[in-house]
Amino acid sequence: MFFFDPLFLLFAVPGLVLGMWAQSRVRRNFNKYSKVGLSRNITGQQVARQLLDSHGLYDVGVEETQGFLSDHYDPRSKTLRLSPGVYRSTSVAAAGIAAHEMGHALQDEVNYFPLNIRSALVPAAQFGSNFYIWPIMAGFLLNVPAIAWLGVILLAASVLFTLVTLPVEFDASRRAKKLLVSDGLLFDDELAGVNKVLDAAALTYVAAFISSLGTLLFYVFRLSGGGRD
């Protein structure tokens, strides 16, 4: 049962399908709107810097990092790290992503509660996602449910992290869209492209939650006696 259980597909497929669709939307919209230039003709780095400075976040740095859409905000060093396709680009897509990451810096500045919760969950979520499978395997192989339940608890910490991530990401995008217009960095007609890029990215976080929740529910179902002959 443990090594191959067709029932697992029932729990896993919805998240996997949504995840693949969301990723394809992200790439499609990013590729489309990375070819649409901003009227202001400023780079993602300049967008981030102007937004940060206009809101008094002078101590937050903006750096270039490697990778495709590897953009993120590091609250420990107070640094926005933007991928080359965002940092150097003068496109609508780059402006939206840069503003989104600035939204996280603003959350950090105002002690946005969900962000604080997510940051606190990082160690437990990383440990849980990396090691949950081992006690679950041991519990099933040794027929000791208590050991398997320990793995489920570790997995639950990871699932909780993906759940708390949702309001954090949605709020950062909301702030980004508002600030780009209010600070005069783009015009209303350019906001449509930003909306499509950021809304597609938001779906990837929803898919991650559904996928992790499906895995958790599968093991809970099995350990609770579900599917037994």
C-alpha angles and dihedrals in degrees: 000000000000099000096045122013117161088201088070088070090062090060098036105042099072093057093042094050093046090047094053091046092048092049091050090051091050093052094043095049094041092050091047098047095038083071093053110086125217116248088229090055094218127142128245088254091055092047091053093045094048093048092047093049094045089057096044097255094134092144093061112096129212117215137171117244132186126253139058112291090344090144117144145145118244108207092189094063095022092235134142109216114198128190118239091255089059104030095055102027125101092202134123090244092054092049092052095049094044090050091048091056090046086055088062090052089052090050088053092050094053094040093244102204100223090051090053090050092049092049090050091051095052098093094046092044093050093047092045096049092048100044110022093097095062099063089041091054092045092048094052096042094047093038091235107135094188090066091049091050088058088060090049090054090052090050090048090060089057092047091050089053092055089048094052089046091066099070090040093056096039091051093048090053092047090052091046095053092047096046096047090060100035092049091048097241095130139013126247093256090056091054091076090069092047089051093054094047096047096039090053090050090051090058090061089062091049089051092049090054094047091047094050092043091052091054091048093049091050093057092042089051093050096045090048090058099263118156096015117143 
